[in-house]
């Protein structure tokens, strides 16, 4: 059944959301959300505006916006005031199967591109290296699962096939960035987008470029896996040091494949450690740890220093304070969800799990990394 959103039937729209597991308070034409959860029992609904018609489940919404999760996992922001009609398509929302998604992607990107299936991944590319890229994605996934399982992390169950797009050149990639509302730069090699839940990157010619592409692919797929596993919120204001720090743990085949019984040095990211050593001996200031966990400022002013600090701090916490780090990750995913995560809140949450004496923690952290060198 279709519904038009007007004074006479807005309550019907709200009742449909209630059936999806929402708790709603009505005050005139204002819809206020008390609680929102996504579950497998939610219905598949269709929302229409003057510009588009989309189907999905009501992931969550506030007084102004509905976040609709489509069957391929993408999340669309739909302003409630722009919705002209809706209908319940099916009493049960179900994600696309891998084969259904393959068909959707072939239609989206055209038959000229190859769609390669490997494990949990659907990879779109016109490259002769498509199979190698898909295998690298699958290798990263298996290493990721093993890495966190042996460290006691309980990962969320995967719900959607994982989409990776490898463009043939920078021009195609730049065009896709624009459509994805991502700021393009010639220095940008690839990215993971939390709302589309896709990884996008492009090929360059040459051996060095191939290695760089593979490193970029692993880094961005690790982001995708972290968000997919519920380590971060796809709609949240996630601390950048934490997001990038975990991704850098997986850079390099040896770091991804070693076990807890292996030497700690075998799990080190050598490039990041060397840079951090130079940074720590030079421009790093006392108290930087608090600045790192509470703001993302350094990523905009001294990006390589920020990345090395993020890797070093993440590595230190995972190696020496595993249980606290696991609990902290779970807490941050909830605290940052669908709101601005202030610097004061970030620092308070960090201290809640690692103690108030950040000066001592910083001293221990620096001593730990120095011994590795």
Secondary structure as UniProt FT lines:
FT   STRAND          2..4
FT   TURN            7..9
FT   HELIX           10..19
FT   TURN            20..21
FT   STRAND          23..27
FT   TURN            28..29
FT   STRAND          30..35
FT   TURN            40..41
FT   STRAND          44..48
FT   STRAND          53..61
FT   STRAND          65..69
FT   TURN            71..72
FT   STRAND          75..79
FT   HELIX           80..82
FT   STRAND          85..90
FT   HELIX           98..109
FT   TURN            111..112
FT   STRAND          114..118
FT   TURN            119..120
FT   STRAND          121..125
FT   TURN            128..129
FT   HELIX           130..149
FT   TURN            150..152
FT   STRAND          162..167
FT   HELIX           170..179
FT   TURN            180..181
FT   TURN            186..187
FT   STRAND          190..193
FT   TURN            194..197
FT   STRAND          198..202
FT   HELIX           207..228
FT   TURN            229..230
FT   TURN            234..235
FT   HELIX           240..249
FT   HELIX           253..257
FT   TURN            260..261
FT   HELIX           264..267
FT   HELIX           270..281
FT   TURN            282..283
FT   TURN            286..287
FT   HELIX           288..294
FT   HELIX           298..301
FT   HELIX           303..320
FT   HELIX           322..335
FT   TURN            336..338
FT   HELIX           343..354
FT   HELIX           358..372
//
